[in-house]
Amino acid sequence: MSYMLTHLNNGWQVDQAILAEEDRAVIIRFGHDWDPTCMRMDETLYKIATKVKNFAVIYVVDISKVPDFNKMYELYDPCTVMFFFRNKHIMVDLGTGNNNKINWAMSDGQEFIDIIETVYRGARKGRGLVVSPKDYSTKYKY
């Protein structure tokens, strides 16, 4: 489904996407278009894109074609989702210890919409770190 989402093909386009958006959150999926984890995440992103279009915009970046941000954002995972608002990286406390990004594929669209809404509301209030509505720490998986 990644072909249905807007691709950013170079570092300048990524910067402009983050800089240009004033009123909505910018969600960028960094990863590989051929990766199965990214494919699952892209499917979720595509399903929710129309539902969140009023407060978020979604982009896809292939990190093999655009390696500019790999070191800066520590993009070592196969699939990474990051949030930005008014040229600022918004961190999300998911309970995993890594507040910078989501580095797994989410299949539940409503769950992801809830995270996006939390990011958007918190970012509009000037918060750089928001707490996820659900705790994704491993203690709840057992």
N, C-alpha and C positions, 0 to 999 in steps of 0.2 A: 503493500500500500504506500510505500514511500514515494512512489511516482505521483501520487495524488496530493502530496504535501509540497509546500514551497521549499525548493532547495536553495541554499546559499552556496555559491561556487567558489568564493575566494574570501580572504580575510577582510577586505574592504566591505563586501556585502554584509558580512556578519556584523562588523562595527556599525554600519549604517542602519541595519535592522534594529540594533540595540539603541542607537542614538535617536533615531527618527520617531520612535513610538513614545508619545507623551501621555496618553490616557489609558493604555492597556498594558498588561504584563506581556513580556516576550518570553516564550518558551522555546528553547532550542534543544533539539535532540542531536547530540554528537554521537557518531558511531559509523558503522559501515552499512551500506544499503543491502549487502548480501548476507549479513549476519542474521541468524535465526532469532536471536534475542531482540535485535533492532526491528526485525520484521513484525514481531509480536507487539512491540511498543508502538511502532508506526501504525499498526492496525487500530490500536486503542486511540492514538492521537487523531487519526482520521475520523473515527466514530464520534469523537467529542468536539471536533473542530467547529462545527456549526453551532453547537450548544454554548460554546464559550467565546464566540466571535465578538461579543459586545465588551468583554473585559480581558481578553487574551488573544494573542496571535501566535501561531505555531510555525516554526521553521525546522528544517532538517539540514544538518551539515555532515558530509562524509569526511571523516578525519584523515583518510588516506589522500584525498584530493585537496583538503585544506588543513595542513598540519600546523598552521600558525598558532593555534591555541592549545595544542597537546601538552606542552610543558606548563604553560600559564595556569591552566585549569586542571592539570594532572589527569588527563584523559587516557587512562590506561585500561579502563574497563571496555568490554565490547560495546556497551550501550550506556550512554549517560544523558540525563535530562537536567538542564539547568534553567533557572528562572532569573529574569532581569526586569527592572522597572525604572523608568527614567534614568537610563544609563548607569544603573547600580545593580550589582549582583545581589539577589535576595537569597539568603540561606534559609533552609527549612530543617528544623529539628524533627527528624523522623524516628528518633530513638535508636538509630543504628551507630551513632558516634561520628558519622560523616555528615555534617550539616551543609556541605557545599552542593551536593547533587544527589539525584536518584540514579543509582547504577544497576537497576534491575528492570525487567519488563513488567509493567503493570497491565493486567488483563481486565480489571474491573474499571470500566469507564467512569462510573459515578464516584468511585473512590478517588480517582485522579482529578475529577472535576472539583471535589471537595478540597483537595490540596491546592488546586489553582485558585479557588475562591479565597482560601485562607491566605495564600501568598498575595493576592491582589488587595484584599482588605488590609492586611498588615502593612504592605508596601505603601498604600495610599496614606496611611497614618505615619509614615516615615520610619517604620521598623525595618531593620536590615536582617533580622532573624525572626522567623515566625515558627510557631509550634504546630506540627501536623495534627489534624483532627484524629488520626489513628496512630498508635504506637507500633512501629515495625520492628522493634527489637525481637531478638530470637526467643525471649522468655515466654512469648505467647504462642510459639509454634509447637510447644511440647505438651 
